[in-house]
Amino acid sequence: MNFLPKATRFAPAMGAAAIGAAAWVLVGPAAADADPDPLGEFTGGATTVHTTGRNSFSFPLANLDDAERTRFVIGNSFFKRNWVEAPASTTARDGLGPHFIARSCAGCHVMDGRGAPPDWKKTLGPEPDPTVALLFRLSVPGTPAPHDGVVPEPTYGDQFNNAAIQGVKAEGTVRIRSTPVHGRFADGTRYTLHQPVYSFTDLGYGAMARDVMVSPRIAPHMAGLGLLEAIPESEILANAREQAAAPGPVKGQPNRVWDAFAQKEVIGRFGWKANTGSLAHQSAGAFLGDMGITSSVNWREACTPAQKDCLAAPHGGGKRTGHDGLMPSSQASAQVPEIDDQTLGDVVFYAATLAPAARRKPDDPQVLRGQALFAQAQCATCHRPSYTTGEPLFPRLTSPKVAGQRIWPYTDLLLHDMGEGLADGRPDFQANGRQWKTPPLWGVGLFKDVNGHQRLLHDGRANGVLEAVLWHGGEAQASKDQVLKFSKRDRDALVAFVNSL
């Protein structure tokens, strides 16, 4: 597959006018091997941008050159613009559906930021709000096919899609209600969490399997993903070894997954259960699952045999006239992918070169107190603060400037048993139904700036940092218990620290 950039096919004048005057005045350290203090501002080393506000997650790495910025702009255009139904005069962007949950990547990742669940009460009415940024994985028990992490639900596949093109039935409607979970801190302060309960109605193709397993997943923010991909695999495995050898309950495990681009098993890094190993695989999967856009690695529409209207729907890529090496020779006369390799590669490049924002108020006394409490509660065991990045997995799909950076993402990229309260009961590759990947914490404090909310955890159930901590259980129960003993002053300091990252 050819993902080499072709900057000459699109030649806007680069500089401040390309994506806004503020974009190109944001700078990182002078040297790629800068080693900032952990209390410093440079979250992503030389890639860091200094920014706050609505656009905080939408800037390119600060150290990109002009040709890379050109490619970033191209990828941005395909990331943000809507795809349309086929056939259409806009042939470069047709092929939406037949089933989908969003019309663009930015439909879920608004401003490259974090999604939020809909107002739960509004999903219970006669015209419920759509769950655009909150998707639902489906599977049934059994032995997955080679290279698949799950066994898809027979009628609805591996993802529930509540929208469809004309002439095709939507798969159904998501309803969400909640049950309260009460607790109190050691100082007597009471709190109430809300446990979401999900159901599906108006099913377009009949009942789901009785043993269906459902897992909600909220869209994460995009900044810094290329740097996470460049963390050496040896560092992730070292995290697991060190936790296994240490006393205590924290015993993280890597997920091992099949990567369609590497054509081999790799360590999982992305997705809430670390069920994809590269941004290329993650992006191609999102194009198919979320928008119904086929590619050279996902060239079949996501229609099950029970969905006859889906199978008969128009295709945006046209018909293949000869074998070009992208598909197996047995499919030489099949349909052409709806997104070509060059365009997909540009979108992956865009995702891989979105910059992490600099820390805010790193020397604030409350933040410093919160950092000490973060360590005291053993939060840094899973939320490992720092790494030095290695070479990128796919050099043609990112910038070489992601290498050699001292970064501060606060994650071990491992799976952890988070207790029954957060369990979805759904395995995915080597992840079991109680395990979730440790999410990075960088950027958490900017979610409100970018998206107007701070809904955290895998399904957005937690409203803010403290609620997210209170949902911790399993391996993290001891850390939660320590936070329950904190005074209000200390709880506020802990939140201030996390929000500074």
Buried (B, 14 or more C-beta within 10 A) or exposed (E): BEBEBEBEEEEEEBEEEBBEEEBBEBEBBEEBEBEBEEEBBBBBBBBBBBBEEBBBBBBBBBBBEEEBBBBBBBBBBBBBBEBBBBEBEEBBBBBBBBBBBBBBBBBBBBBBBBBBBBEBEEBBEEEBBBBBBBBBBBBBEEEBEEEBBBBBBBBBBBBBBBBBBEEBBBBBBBBBBEEEBEEEBEEEEEEEBBEBEBEBEEBBBEEBBEEBBBBBBBBBBBBBBBBBBBBBBEBBEEBBEBBEEEEEBBBBBBBBBBBBBBEEEBBBBBBBBBBBBBBBBBBBBBBBBBBBBBBBBBBEBBBBEBBEBBEEBBBBBBEBEEBEEBBEEEEEEBBBBBBBBBBBBBBBBBBBBBBBBBBBBBEBEBBBBBBEBBEBBBBBBBBBBBBBBBEBBBEBBBBEBBBBBBBBBBBBBBBBBBBEBBBBEBBBBBBBBBBBBBBBBBBBBBBEBBBEBBBBBBBBBBBBBBBBBBBBBBBBBBBBEBBBEBEEEBBBBBBBBBBBB
